[in-house]
Amino acid sequence: MAIQLAEYQDVLDELGEHAGAVLEGAWHEAARVFSPRGLDAYIRGAAGLKALGRGTDLVVSFIEGAPLVAREIGEQAVAELLSAAIKMYSKTSAGVLALLFSTAPTAAARLGELELFKGYLSLLDQLLAQAPRAIRPLLENLDVLFGHLTLGGLRRWALWGISAHRHDFAAQARYFALQSDDALAVMKKEQRGVLFVDVQRRLVLYLRSLWARDFFLRPTSGDFETREGYQPYIEQPFIHLPDAFDDLTLPAGERIAGLAIYRAAAAHAAAHQVYSRRDPGAADRSPLERALIGAFEDARVEALAVRAFPGLRLIWQPLLCVDAERGDGWGGLLDRIARALLDPDYRDSHPLVEQARTAFSAAAGRLEETDLAQALGLALAESARALELPFNPRTDQPSCLYRDDNRHLWADPDDAQDLVLLPGQSRQVRKYVSLMEMLNTLDVETAGDDAEEVWVLASELFDDDGVSFNEREGKEPISSPFHYHEWDYQTQLERPNWATLLEKRPKRGDPARIDAVVEQHQPLIRRLKFLIEAVQPQGVIRQRRVEDGDEIDLNAAVRALVDIRLGLQPDTRIGIRTRLQVRDLSVLLLIDLSESTNDPVRESADARTVLDLAREAAALLADALGKIGDPFAIHGFDSNGRHDVEYFRFKDFDAPYDDTARARLAGMTGQLSTRMGTALRHAGTLLARRPSHQRLLLVLTDGEPADNDVRDPQYLRQDARKAVEELHRRGIQTFCVSLDPAADDYVSRIFGARNYMVLDQVARLPEKLPALYLSLTR
């Protein structure tokens, strides 16, 4: 049964206005990733944190972070996270707990598996007991640490820092903040070659391209007691691979990259899932029989895979190394048998190796038989007993890196769990249908957003009385929260998923108000007419007086010859260049809608506000762009702390500039603060989707970046500057029009010395903005 947020009105009232608003914004995303029971636990968990009385930031961080954690590794991880926070409650501050919730999505994304995430929480609890001052700097640098270290590496790095600086708290703080040389040295020592999280998607695509089906990969770590070393293993339906592989140097000197080992391990395990079946007599097998059956089964599935994809032999065969130092014990023999079964050129005089090769070659025509490995393995085990070689199942194991431990062959089917919903897999089916399919097949037109299957129609669906179902239900589409990082200039690091942006439907006003603006500025529109006509021409342009043209200008050539005869210096620009002029430009106007835009303009005679002038400028710019034909969008933003950055889309690129867009412009309001960096990143994300060759982001603001949860005036300025740099790397040009007379002190550092304009006479904004755009894009 779908849960509606209205059922928890008592919780919303208890959370307060700010946290309740954040919960409403995160509800749509939470409803997608949580089951009904998990959703109830999520809401009750937020209420429980509020009851602790440690501030709103702690509650808001949990509300925002928990759905992201559930999306990555499942809702059970959220319960573990909340439980860990409650255990840490009496040992640390609310700020550290809020940081724990804010960085949990990063840890979940980098670890990718519930057991590893639980190991990470256990590590934090251990550090809190031994070095409580280390927790905050560690969490602040968690994205950097997990970018280089596995969970085991992080554990060893942290314990080394505690041991080395147990009594020097200042050195300990520098170590965990990555500000000391020994911290970087130990991190480099613990850094592994290739991390699973960095290649997981590539491996999934690799396996899908081979067998045209999905395989589910999970990481595992060999650093904790609950894990059985670093060997891959299969637990249906998951393939568990080590969380890192180092590059391998073979005895012959050949070097194999960690990524190649990952490919070999993933392909081998996938071959088991495709071709292997459980051994029905597993309960009666001795340890030696299991080892030999496993060796033959590994060879059988690899032979079948090589038959379908011959190139797989090239990635498996080099890794089947034979170590002479292991001698004739069972560990060395298993390696030699594995090599002999895959490599036809390998020679070995040991009778068991020869018997295994001969038997496997004779059965080459029966590889599809799933019980072949059992027959061959039992026969070889019978011969091995005559040699009386002692077998220790704990130490006598093959040394091959890429092969799994074959536990899936011996698993009891009664212990197999039902297939669970995979982390990140959507519980809700969204089906895009045509109008006729909607009319003929739809059962419930008014189903809620939490329905198991939601049908989406591109256009409005009207009832018999002419009223659309959307209008009758009164439910507007809900935007999922957008999470963006922020730049901390003091640590020179990004804070991942730090700010949350919510797209909200703008209010509507009277479109006649915008028509009145256009009518009022008719003289200005007539002056802009000539500039508009100058940028409109498109087609073939002939440019004269160039040196390296496509053809010769005869008149200019004759003039040059005359000058030569007269002994004068000739003009060498006698060419004509032909080029195709096409305007391929998209522009987004981003308007600051903070509370300060409600202030009246000093030089205005009719008490107009800054917001009124911004509205008029946007209307005139839209009118000009409509005549030119450039695709454009008009958006606005304000903020109420990092958890609630509001974003309004008054007119989108593909939407017409009609009465709806004008009504939204007329309804613009100013409120709250200016978290500019987050708004710039979101606007840049939308603009980057445009296929245009040139993309321009025009920012209209009346003050510097600021917000109610930031005291350092440089923090948001530096973050906005970093956002502008990120947009520039993505090929998006930014230009700022500031209405703050004192903006020269900071706007040049944010947007660059040539990418801003400070308008001293704010009343001239409607006149200046369209002219500025035309001059920028000529």
matplotlib code that plots the C-alpha trace (Angstrom):
import matplotlib.pyplot as plt

x = [0.0, 1.4, 2.3, 1.4, 3.3, 0.0, -0.3, 2.7, 1.4, 2.2, 5.9, 6.0, 4.7, 7.3, 10.2, 9.5, 9.1, 12.6, 13.1, 9.5, 10.0, 13.2, 11.3, 8.6, 11.2, 13.0, 9.7, 9.4, 13.0, 12.5, 9.3, 11.1, 14.0, 12.3, 9.8, 6.7, 8.3, 11.6, 9.8, 8.1, 11.4, 13.0, 10.4, 10.4, 14.2, 14.1, 11.6, 13.8, 16.8, 14.7, 13.8, 17.4, 17.4, 20.8, 19.6, 17.9, 21.1, 21.5, 17.9, 18.1, 21.4, 19.8, 16.6, 18.7, 21.4, 19.4, 17.6, 21.0, 22.4, 19.4, 19.6, 23.2, 23.2, 19.7, 17.5, 19.1, 22.2, 20.0, 19.0, 22.7, 23.6, 21.0, 22.0, 25.6, 24.7, 22.7, 25.7, 27.9, 25.4, 26.9, 30.5, 30.6, 29.0, 25.9, 28.1, 30.1, 26.9, 25.5, 28.8, 28.4, 25.0, 26.2, 29.2, 27.3, 26.2, 29.9, 30.9, 28.0, 28.8, 32.5, 32.0, 29.0, 28.0, 26.2, 28.8, 31.6, 29.4, 28.9, 32.6, 33.1, 30.7, 32.5, 35.7, 34.3, 33.1, 36.6, 38.2, 35.7, 36.8, 40.5, 40.9, 37.6, 39.4, 40.2, 36.6, 35.7, 38.8, 38.5, 34.9, 35.7, 38.3, 36.4, 35.9, 39.7, 40.5, 38.0, 39.2, 42.6, 42.0, 39.9, 38.2, 41.0, 43.5, 41.5, 41.5, 45.3, 45.9, 43.7, 45.1, 48.7, 47.8, 46.3, 49.3, 51.9, 50.2, 48.5, 49.7, 50.2, 46.7, 47.9, 49.9, 46.9, 44.6, 47.0, 47.4, 43.7, 43.2, 45.8, 48.0, 51.1, 53.7, 53.4, 49.6, 50.2, 53.1, 51.0, 48.1, 50.4, 51.7, 48.2, 46.9, 46.0, 46.3, 42.8, 39.7, 36.6, 34.3, 36.2, 35.7, 32.4, 30.4, 32.9, 33.0, 29.2, 29.1, 31.9, 30.0, 26.8, 28.5, 29.7, 26.6, 23.8, 22.5, 22.9, 25.3, 25.4, 28.8, 29.6, 32.9, 34.3, 37.3, 39.8, 40.8, 38.0, 37.4, 34.0, 35.5, 37.4, 40.5, 40.7, 39.4, 36.3, 33.2, 29.6, 26.4, 23.4, 22.7, 25.8, 29.4, 31.7, 35.1, 37.9, 37.6, 41.0, 43.5, 47.2, 49.1, 50.8, 54.4, 54.8, 57.9, 58.9, 58.8, 55.5, 53.3, 49.5, 47.4, 44.8, 42.0, 43.0, 42.8, 39.3, 38.2, 39.5, 37.9, 34.5, 34.5, 35.3, 32.6, 30.1, 30.9, 30.1, 26.7, 26.0, 27.2, 27.5, 24.9, 25.0, 26.5, 23.6, 26.0, 27.8, 27.0, 28.9, 32.1, 35.3, 37.5, 39.9, 37.0, 35.6, 39.0, 39.4, 35.8, 36.2, 39.3, 37.6, 34.5, 36.6, 38.3, 34.9, 33.2, 36.3, 36.5, 32.9, 33.5, 36.6, 34.6, 32.2, 34.8, 38.3, 39.9, 39.1, 42.0, 44.4, 43.2, 43.0, 46.1, 48.8, 47.3, 47.5, 51.1, 52.9, 55.2, 58.0, 58.5, 55.2, 56.6, 54.5, 52.2, 48.5, 48.7, 51.2, 49.5, 46.1, 47.9, 49.6, 46.4, 44.6, 47.3, 47.4, 43.6, 43.6, 47.0, 47.5, 51.2, 52.0, 53.9, 54.0, 55.3, 53.4, 51.0, 48.0, 48.5, 48.8, 45.7, 43.7, 44.8, 44.1, 40.7, 39.6, 40.7, 38.8, 35.7, 36.0, 32.8, 30.8, 31.5, 27.8, 27.1, 26.8, 27.9, 31.1, 33.3, 31.9, 32.8, 36.3, 37.0, 36.0, 38.1, 41.1, 40.6, 40.5, 43.9, 45.3, 44.5, 47.0, 49.8, 48.9, 49.5, 48.2, 45.6, 44.9, 41.7, 42.8, 46.3, 46.2, 44.4, 45.1, 47.0, 45.2, 44.1, 41.1, 39.3, 36.5, 36.3, 33.4, 31.3, 28.2, 28.8, 28.3, 25.6, 22.5, 19.5, 17.4, 19.7, 19.2, 17.3, 14.7, 16.0, 16.0, 15.6, 19.1, 20.4, 19.6, 16.9, 13.6, 10.6, 8.3, 7.7, 7.2, 5.6, 5.4, 2.3, 0.3, -3.1, -5.1, -3.3, -4.0, -7.7, -8.3, -6.3, -5.9, -7.6, -7.0, -6.6, -6.0, -3.3, -0.8, 2.9, 3.7, 1.8, 3.7, 3.2, 2.8, 1.7, 3.1, 1.4, 3.2, 0.2, -2.7, -5.5, -8.9, -12.1, -15.5, -16.2, -13.0, -11.1, -7.7, -7.0, -3.9, -6.0, -8.7, -6.3, -4.4, -1.1, 1.9, 4.8, 7.4, 11.0, 13.5, 16.2, 19.4, 22.6, 25.7, 29.1, 30.6, 34.1, 35.8, 38.6, 40.2, 40.8, 41.0, 38.6, 35.1, 32.3, 30.4, 26.5, 26.7, 24.0, 20.5, 18.5, 14.8, 13.1, 9.8, 6.9, 6.8, 3.7, 1.7, 0.7, -1.1, 0.5, -1.0, 1.7, 4.4, 2.5, 2.4, 6.2, 6.7, 4.3, 5.9, 9.4, 8.4, 11.0, 13.7, 12.5, 12.7, 16.3, 17.2, 15.6, 18.8, 21.0, 18.6, 18.6, 22.4, 22.7, 19.9, 21.4, 22.4, 23.7, 26.7, 28.8, 31.4, 34.2, 36.4, 39.9, 41.5, 45.0, 44.1, 40.7, 38.9, 39.0, 40.6, 38.9, 39.6, 39.1, 41.5, 44.0, 43.9, 44.4, 47.4, 49.0, 48.5, 50.2, 53.1, 53.6, 53.5, 56.1, 53.8, 53.3, 50.4, 47.6, 48.1, 44.5, 43.1, 41.2, 37.5, 36.6, 33.3, 31.9, 28.6, 27.2, 24.9, 23.8, 24.1, 23.6, 21.6, 21.3, 20.0, 19.2, 19.6, 18.0, 18.8, 15.5, 16.8, 15.0, 17.2, 15.5, 12.4, 14.3, 13.3, 15.6, 17.0, 17.1, 13.7, 10.9, 8.0, 9.4, 10.1, 12.0, 15.0, 12.8, 10.5, 13.5, 14.7, 11.3, 11.2, 14.7, 13.9, 10.7, 12.6, 15.4, 12.8, 11.1, 14.5, 15.5, 12.1, 12.8, 16.3, 15.3, 18.0, 16.8, 16.6, 15.5, 14.7, 15.3, 15.6, 16.9, 17.0, 18.2, 17.4, 20.6, 22.5, 19.6, 17.0, 18.2, 15.0, 15.1, 12.4, 12.0, 9.9, 10.6, 12.5, 14.4, 11.8, 8.8, 7.2, 7.3, 3.6, 1.0, 2.1, 5.8, 4.7, 2.4, 5.3, 7.5, 4.8, 4.5, 8.2, 8.8, 12.0, 12.8, 15.5, 19.3, 21.7, 23.6, 25.0, 27.4, 24.7, 22.4, 25.2, 26.0, 22.3, 21.9, 25.1, 23.8, 20.6, 22.5, 25.1, 22.3, 21.7, 23.2, 24.2, 27.8, 27.8, 26.2, 25.9, 24.8, 23.8, 23.6, 21.6, 22.2, 22.0, 24.6, 27.3, 26.7, 25.5, 23.3, 22.0, 24.1, 27.5, 29.4, 32.6, 31.9, 34.7, 33.2, 30.4, 32.4, 35.1, 32.5, 30.8, 34.2, 34.9, 31.5, 32.3, 35.6, 33.7, 31.3, 34.1, 35.7, 32.4, 32.4, 29.8, 30.5, 29.3, 28.7, 27.4, 25.3, 25.6, 23.4, 25.6, 27.7, 30.4, 30.5, 33.9, 35.6, 34.4, 32.5, 35.7, 37.3, 34.2, 33.5, 36.8, 38.0, 36.2, 33.0, 31.0, 29.4, 28.5, 25.5, 25.7, 22.3, 20.0, 17.1, 18.7, 18.8, 15.8, 17.7, 21.2, 20.5, 19.2, 21.9, 24.5, 23.3, 23.3, 26.9, 28.1, 26.7, 27.3]
y = [0.0, 3.4, 5.8, 9.4, 12.2, 13.6, 10.6, 11.9, 15.4, 15.0, 14.3, 17.3, 19.5, 18.0, 18.5, 22.2, 24.4, 24.1, 20.4, 19.7, 21.6, 19.6, 16.3, 17.4, 18.0, 14.7, 12.7, 11.8, 10.4, 8.6, 7.0, 5.5, 3.9, 2.8, 0.1, 1.1, -0.3, 1.4, 4.7, 4.6, 3.8, 6.7, 9.2, 7.9, 8.1, 11.8, 12.4, 10.6, 12.7, 15.8, 14.6, 14.5, 18.2, 18.7, 21.1, 21.1, 20.6, 17.1, 16.2, 17.8, 16.0, 12.7, 13.5, 14.3, 11.7, 8.6, 8.2, 8.5, 5.8, 3.6, 4.1, 3.0, -0.1, -0.6, 0.6, -1.7, 0.5, 3.4, 1.5, 0.7, 4.4, 5.6, 3.0, 4.0, 7.7, 6.9, 5.0, 8.0, 10.5, 10.8, 10.7, 13.5, 16.8, 17.3, 18.8, 15.6, 13.6, 15.9, 15.4, 11.6, 11.8, 14.2, 12.0, 8.7, 8.8, 9.2, 6.2, 4.1, 5.0, 4.1, 1.0, -0.3, -3.1, -3.3, -5.4, -3.0, -0.1, -1.7, -2.2, 1.5, 2.4, 0.0, 1.7, 5.2, 3.8, 2.5, 5.8, 7.7, 5.6, 6.0, 9.4, 11.5, 14.6, 12.6, 12.0, 15.5, 16.0, 12.4, 12.9, 16.2, 14.5, 11.2, 11.7, 12.1, 9.1, 6.8, 8.0, 6.4, 3.8, 0.7, 0.2, -2.0, 0.7, 3.4, 1.3, 0.8, 4.5, 5.7, 3.2, 4.2, 7.9, 7.2, 5.1, 7.6, 10.7, 9.3, 12.1, 14.9, 16.2, 19.0, 16.5, 14.1, 16.8, 17.6, 14.0, 13.3, 16.6, 15.4, 18.4, 16.4, 14.6, 11.4, 11.3, 11.5, 9.0, 6.4, 7.0, 6.5, 3.3, 1.9, 3.0, 0.0, -0.3, -0.4, 0.1, -1.9, 1.1, 2.8, -0.1, -1.7, -0.1, -1.0, -4.6, -4.9, -3.6, -6.0, -9.0, -7.8, -7.5, -11.1, -12.9, -10.4, -10.5, -8.6, -9.6, -8.1, -7.3, -6.4, -5.6, -7.6, -6.9, -9.3, -7.0, -7.9, -11.1, -11.6, -12.1, -15.1, -13.5, -11.8, -14.6, -13.9, -15.8, -16.2, -16.0, -15.9, -13.6, -11.6, -11.9, -10.7, -9.4, -7.9, -4.2, -3.6, -5.5, -4.5, -4.8, -8.3, -9.0, -12.6, -14.6, -14.1, -10.4, -9.7, -7.1, -7.6, -4.5, -4.7, -4.0, -7.1, -9.2, -7.7, -8.7, -12.2, -12.6, -11.2, -13.2, -16.4, -15.9, -15.0, -18.2, -20.1, -18.3, -19.2, -22.8, -24.2, -25.9, -27.0, -30.4, -32.6, -34.8, -31.9, -33.1, -36.4, -34.9, -34.9, -31.8, -33.3, -34.4, -30.8, -29.4, -31.6, -31.3, -27.5, -27.6, -29.6, -27.3, -24.2, -25.7, -26.8, -23.4, -21.7, -24.1, -23.4, -19.6, -19.8, -21.8, -18.9, -16.1, -17.3, -14.1, -15.0, -17.5, -14.5, -13.0, -16.2, -18.2, -15.7, -15.7, -19.5, -19.4, -22.4, -21.7, -24.2, -23.4, -25.0, -28.4, -31.5, -30.7, -30.4, -26.6, -26.7, -29.7, -27.8, -24.9, -27.3, -29.2, -25.9, -24.8, -28.1, -28.1, -24.7, -24.5, -27.3, -26.4, -26.8, -30.0, -31.7, -35.2, -35.7, -38.7, -36.8, -33.8, -36.1, -38.1, -34.9, -33.6, -36.8, -37.3, -33.7, -33.9, -37.2, -35.5, -32.4, -33.4, -33.6, -30.2, -29.2, -32.0, -30.3, -33.4, -33.9, -32.3, -34.5, -37.7, -36.5, -35.1, -38.3, -40.5, -38.3, -38.3, -42.1, -42.2, -39.6, -41.7, -44.3, -41.7, -41.0, -37.2, -35.4, -32.8, -29.8, -28.0, -24.8, -24.4, -26.6, -24.1, -23.0, -19.6, -18.3, -14.7, -14.5, -17.8, -17.9, -20.4, -22.4, -22.2, -21.9, -25.5, -26.8, -24.3, -25.8, -24.8, -24.6, -21.7, -19.7, -16.5, -15.0, -12.6, -9.2, -5.8, -4.7, -1.4, 1.4, -0.7, 1.2, -0.3, 1.7, 1.1, 4.1, 3.3, 5.9, 5.3, 6.8, 8.5, 5.5, 3.1, 5.4, 5.6, 2.0, 0.3, 2.6, 1.3, 4.1, 7.6, 9.2, 6.8, 8.4, 9.0, 5.9, 3.4, 0.3, 1.2, 4.8, 5.6, 8.8, 10.6, 13.3, 15.6, 16.5, 13.9, 15.6, 14.2, 14.4, 17.9, 19.4, 19.5, 17.7, 15.1, 17.0, 20.1, 18.2, 16.4, 19.5, 17.6, 19.2, 17.0, 16.7, 17.2, 15.0, 16.8, 17.6, 17.3, 19.3, 19.6, 22.8, 24.0, 24.7, 27.1, 26.6, 22.9, 23.1, 20.2, 19.6, 18.8, 16.1, 16.2, 19.3, 21.5, 20.4, 22.1, 21.8, 22.8, 24.5, 25.5, 29.3, 31.3, 32.9, 36.5, 38.5, 38.3, 41.7, 43.1, 41.9, 43.2, 46.6, 46.5, 45.9, 48.7, 51.1, 50.5, 50.9, 53.7, 51.4, 48.5, 50.7, 51.6, 48.0, 47.1, 48.0, 45.9, 43.0, 43.2, 43.3, 39.9, 38.2, 37.6, 34.0, 32.2, 32.7, 35.7, 37.2, 38.9, 41.1, 42.5, 39.3, 38.0, 34.2, 34.2, 31.6, 33.8, 37.0, 40.3, 41.7, 45.3, 45.1, 43.2, 46.0, 48.6, 46.7, 46.5, 50.2, 50.9, 48.7, 50.6, 53.9, 52.6, 52.6, 49.9, 47.8, 46.5, 42.7, 42.0, 41.2, 38.0, 37.2, 34.7, 32.9, 31.5, 30.1, 32.2, 30.3, 31.4, 28.3, 29.7, 28.9, 31.4, 31.0, 34.0, 33.2, 35.8, 36.3, 36.3, 37.0, 39.2, 42.2, 42.4, 43.8, 47.0, 50.1, 51.6, 54.9, 56.7, 55.5, 58.2, 55.7, 53.6, 50.5, 47.7, 45.9, 42.9, 45.0, 46.1, 42.6, 41.5, 44.3, 43.5, 39.8, 40.6, 42.9, 40.4, 37.7, 39.9, 40.6, 36.9, 35.9, 38.2, 36.9, 33.2, 32.1, 29.4, 30.8, 30.0, 32.3, 30.8, 32.2, 31.1, 31.8, 29.8, 29.0, 27.3, 24.6, 22.1, 24.3, 26.0, 26.9, 27.0, 28.3, 27.7, 30.6, 29.7, 26.7, 26.3, 24.1, 25.9, 28.8, 32.3, 32.6, 33.7, 30.9, 32.1, 35.7, 34.9, 33.2, 36.2, 38.5, 36.3, 36.5, 37.2, 37.9, 36.0, 34.4, 34.4, 33.9, 30.6, 31.3, 28.4, 25.7, 27.6, 28.0, 24.3, 23.4, 26.0, 24.7, 21.2, 22.2, 24.3, 21.6, 19.4, 21.8, 20.7, 24.3, 25.1, 28.1, 28.3, 31.4, 31.8, 35.3, 35.9, 38.9, 39.7, 42.6, 41.4, 39.0, 35.3, 34.8, 32.5, 32.2, 29.2, 30.7, 33.2, 33.4, 35.9, 34.4, 30.8, 31.3, 33.7, 31.1, 28.4, 30.5, 31.2, 27.4, 26.8, 29.3, 27.5, 24.2, 25.7, 27.1, 23.6, 22.3, 24.9, 27.3, 31.0, 33.0, 36.7, 38.6, 41.8, 43.1, 45.8, 46.3, 49.5, 47.9, 44.7, 45.4, 44.1, 40.5, 40.0, 40.2, 37.4, 35.2, 35.7, 37.0, 40.5, 40.7, 38.7, 41.1, 44.5, 46.6, 48.8, 51.9, 53.3, 50.4, 52.1, 51.6, 47.8, 47.2, 49.2, 47.8, 44.0, 43.4, 45.6, 43.8, 40.4, 41.6, 42.9, 39.7, 37.5, 39.6]
z = [0.0, -1.0, 1.8, 1.4, 3.2, 4.5, 6.8, 8.7, 9.4, 13.1, 12.2, 9.9, 12.7, 15.1, 12.6, 12.2, 9.2, 7.7, 8.2, 7.2, 3.9, 3.2, 3.9, 1.4, -1.2, -0.6, -0.3, -4.0, -4.2, -0.8, -2.0, -5.0, -3.1, 0.2, 0.7, 2.7, 5.9, 5.1, 4.4, 7.7, 9.5, 7.6, 8.7, 12.3, 12.3, 11.3, 14.1, 16.6, 15.7, 16.1, 19.6, 20.6, 20.6, 18.8, 16.2, 12.8, 10.7, 12.0, 11.0, 7.6, 6.8, 7.6, 5.5, 2.5, 2.8, 3.7, 0.3, -1.5, 0.7, 0.1, -3.6, -3.6, -1.3, 0.0, 2.8, 5.3, 5.2, 6.4, 9.5, 10.1, 9.6, 12.0, 14.6, 14.3, 14.8, 17.9, 19.3, 18.6, 19.9, 23.4, 22.3, 19.7, 18.6, 16.5, 13.8, 13.4, 13.2, 10.6, 8.7, 9.1, 7.4, 4.7, 3.7, 4.0, 0.3, -0.7, 1.4, 0.1, -3.5, -3.1, -1.1, -3.0, -0.6, 2.7, 4.5, 3.6, 4.6, 8.0, 8.3, 7.6, 10.4, 12.7, 11.8, 12.7, 16.0, 16.7, 15.8, 18.0, 20.9, 20.3, 18.7, 18.8, 17.4, 14.2, 13.1, 11.8, 9.5, 8.3, 7.3, 5.6, 3.5, 2.9, -0.8, -1.3, 0.9, -0.8, -4.1, -3.4, -0.7, -0.2, 3.1, 4.4, 3.2, 5.0, 8.2, 8.1, 7.3, 10.2, 12.7, 11.7, 12.3, 15.7, 16.7, 15.5, 17.0, 20.0, 22.4, 19.9, 19.2, 16.8, 14.7, 14.8, 13.4, 10.6, 9.8, 9.4, 7.5, 5.0, 5.8, 6.9, 4.8, 6.7, 6.0, 2.3, 2.5, 4.3, 2.0, -1.1, 0.5, 1.1, -2.3, -4.5, -8.2, -9.5, -7.3, -8.0, -7.7, -10.6, -13.0, -11.9, -14.7, -17.3, -16.1, -16.2, -19.8, -20.7, -19.4, -21.0, -24.4, -24.1, -22.9, -23.7, -20.1, -16.9, -14.2, -10.8, -9.3, -5.7, -4.0, -1.1, 1.2, 2.6, 5.5, 7.9, 9.8, 8.3, 4.9, 3.5, 2.0, -1.4, -3.5, -5.7, -4.9, -6.2, -4.2, -6.5, -8.1, -7.2, -8.2, -5.4, -6.6, -4.4, -3.9, -5.5, -7.6, -7.9, -11.1, -11.2, -12.3, -13.6, -12.9, -16.6, -16.1, -17.9, -16.2, -16.1, -15.2, -12.4, -14.9, -16.9, -13.7, -13.1, -16.6, -16.2, -12.8, -13.9, -17.1, -15.2, -12.6, -15.3, -17.2, -14.0, -13.8, -17.4, -17.6, -14.1, -11.9, -8.3, -7.6, -6.4, -4.4, -2.7, 0.8, 0.2, -1.3, 0.6, 0.6, -1.9, -4.2, -4.0, -4.9, -8.0, -9.1, -8.9, -11.0, -13.7, -13.5, -13.9, -17.0, -18.4, -18.2, -19.5, -22.4, -23.3, -23.0, -25.2, -27.8, -28.0, -27.5, -28.4, -27.1, -23.5, -23.6, -23.9, -20.7, -18.6, -19.7, -18.6, -15.1, -14.7, -13.3, -12.0, -9.1, -8.9, -5.2, -4.3, -5.3, -5.6, -2.8, -3.5, -3.7, -6.5, -8.2, -8.4, -10.1, -12.6, -13.3, -14.0, -16.4, -18.2, -18.7, -20.4, -22.1, -24.7, -25.0, -21.3, -20.5, -17.1, -16.3, -13.0, -13.5, -12.0, -14.3, -17.3, -16.3, -15.8, -19.2, -21.0, -19.4, -20.1, -23.8, -24.3, -23.0, -25.3, -27.0, -23.8, -22.3, -22.2, -19.7, -16.3, -14.4, -16.4, -13.8, -11.1, -13.0, -14.0, -10.5, -8.7, -11.0, -10.4, -6.7, -6.7, -8.5, -6.1, -3.0, -4.2, -4.0, -0.3, -0.7, 2.4, 1.6, 3.9, 2.7, 4.6, 3.0, -0.1, -2.4, -5.9, -6.1, -9.2, -8.6, -10.9, -10.1, -7.5, -4.7, -6.3, -3.2, -5.4, -6.5, -2.9, -1.7, -0.1, -2.2, 1.0, 2.2, -0.9, -0.3, -2.5, -5.1, -3.4, -5.1, -6.1, -4.8, -7.2, -9.0, -9.2, -7.6, -9.7, -13.4, -15.6, -19.0, -21.7, -23.8, -26.6, -26.2, -27.6, -25.3, -22.4, -23.3, -24.0, -21.3, -18.4, -15.2, -12.7, -14.1, -10.7, -9.3, -7.0, -7.6, -5.5, -7.7, -8.8, -12.4, -13.7, -17.2, -18.7, -21.6, -23.4, -23.6, -21.2, -20.8, -20.6, -19.2, -20.9, -19.4, -20.9, -17.6, -17.6, -14.9, -13.8, -13.3, -11.5, -9.2, -8.4, -8.3, -10.0, -11.1, -8.3, -9.1, -7.4, -5.3, -7.1, -5.0, -5.9, -4.4, -3.0, -3.0, 0.4, -0.4, 3.1, 2.6, -1.2, -1.5, -2.7, -0.3, -2.1, -2.2, 0.1, -1.3, -2.3, -5.1, -5.5, -8.7, -7.8, -9.9, -10.3, -9.3, -12.1, -12.4, -14.9, -18.4, -19.3, -16.9, -19.3, -22.3, -20.6, -20.1, -23.9, -24.7, -22.3, -23.8, -27.5, -28.1, -26.7, -28.9, -31.9, -31.1, -30.6, -34.0, -35.9, -33.6, -34.0, -37.7, -37.7, -36.0, -37.9, -41.4, -42.0, -45.1, -47.4, -46.5, -48.9, -46.9, -49.0, -48.4, -47.0, -47.9, -48.1, -49.7, -51.8, -54.9, -56.2, -56.0, -59.6, -58.6, -55.7, -57.8, -60.5, -57.8, -56.4, -59.9, -60.4, -57.1, -58.1, -61.4, -59.6, -57.1, -54.2, -51.5, -52.8, -50.6, -50.5, -49.3, -52.8, -51.8, -51.2, -48.5, -48.7, -45.4, -44.2, -41.3, -39.0, -35.5, -33.3, -29.9, -26.7, -23.9, -20.3, -18.3, -14.6, -12.2, -8.6, -6.7, -3.2, -0.6, -1.5, -5.0, -3.2, -2.3, -4.2, -6.7, -5.5, -8.8, -9.8, -9.7, -9.5, -6.6, -8.7, -7.1, -8.4, -9.0, -11.2, -13.3, -13.6, -14.8, -17.3, -18.6, -18.9, -20.8, -23.3, -23.7, -24.4, -27.0, -28.7, -28.6, -30.1, -33.1, -33.5, -33.2, -30.7, -28.3, -24.8, -21.3, -18.3, -14.8, -11.3, -7.9, -4.2, -1.2, 2.5, 3.5, 1.8, 2.1, 0.3, -2.9, -4.8, -8.6, -10.8, -14.6, -16.0, -19.6, -21.0, -24.2, -26.0, -24.5, -26.5, -25.2, -24.8, -22.2, -19.8, -19.8, -19.5, -16.6, -14.8, -15.3, -14.0, -10.9, -10.0, -6.3, -4.2, -1.0, 1.1, 0.1, -2.8, -2.9, -6.4, -6.9, -6.7, -9.0, -11.5, -11.5, -12.0, -14.8, -16.4, -16.3, -18.1, -20.6, -21.3, -22.7, -25.5, -28.9, -29.7, -30.7, -28.4, -24.9, -22.9, -19.2, -18.3, -14.6, -13.3, -9.6, -7.2, -4.6, -3.7, -2.9, 0.6, 2.7, 6.2, 7.2, 6.0, 8.1, 6.1, 3.3, 1.1, 1.2, -1.2, -3.4, -3.9, -4.5, -7.2, -8.8, -8.8, -10.4, -13.2, -13.8, -14.0, -16.6, -18.6, -18.9, -20.1, -22.9, -21.3, -21.3, -18.3, -18.0, -15.0, -14.8, -11.3, -9.9, -6.8, -7.1, -4.9, -6.9, -8.6, -5.4, -5.9, -9.2, -11.2, -9.1, -9.6, -13.3, -14.7, -15.5, -18.9, -18.1, -16.0, -16.1, -13.0, -13.7, -11.6, -12.8, -12.0, -13.6, -17.0, -16.7, -19.1, -21.7, -21.1, -20.9, -24.4, -25.9, -23.9, -25.2, -28.8, -28.4, -26.8, -29.5, -32.6]

ax = plt.figure().add_subplot(projection="3d")
ax.plot(x, y, z, "-o")
ax.set_aspect("equal")
plt.show()
